[in-house]
Each structure stands twice: as C-alpha cells, then as structure tokens.
C-alpha cells in the first residue's frame, strides 16, 4: 500500500530557523548543530557523533551559513554511508586511508590543510 500526501497547500514550510543561542537551531532531523568558536579559517565541522559545528563568526540566517550547513551535511551523509571516516590520526575515503596530523592530511605524498579543495571528499 502506498502512502500519498494530500494535494493542495503545504501545512508547514520547510525552513532553516535560527535561535542565536548555543545551538544554531537549524532544522536538520537527526543532526545536532552547534555554533562555537572554531579555528582560524574554519567555518564548519562535521563530527563523528553526527553533530555539526558552525563558526560563531558566521552571521545566523545568512546564505553563507546555509552553504556551510549543506557542505557539512554532505560529509555527514558520506560518514553514515561508509564513504568517509576519520580518527585523530587518519582519514579514510572510499577505503583508502590517509595520515592526519596537526590539521593536515597526507594526500598523495603532500601534506595539505584539512578542508583543502584538493581532496576528493571536499568536491561537493
């Protein structure tokens, strides 16, 4: 038996809400989102526990905040589907492990800063 949504006007608009408190208040089912101080040049982080951090320097409700959230949610999906995982000492992408140390990842013999667009897992 199929489930069908009723036709007509939606009863609730899907939006990202902000409450300017400790949690960002963005509506992402199953994902806790926190606003906090992050390292220089870091706007967001996807964590192994399923949470996301967004820099407290990002204006709540702005387009940049939405873009950060979408980017970090892609990492969450990749982690939940097994494409991506990490520990303090390594990052694994599609079964290939890379050494990780002091904010850098050894990718193809070169130490690049975490978040570099040169990494295939950052290509979204």
Buried (B, 14 or more C-beta within 10 A) or exposed (E): EEEEEEEEEEEEEEEBEBEEEEBBBBEBEEBEBBBEEBEEEBBBBBBEEEBBBBBEEBEBBEEEBEEBBEBBBBBBEBBEEEBBEBEEEBBBBEEEBBEBEEEBBBBEEEBBEBBEEEBEBBEE
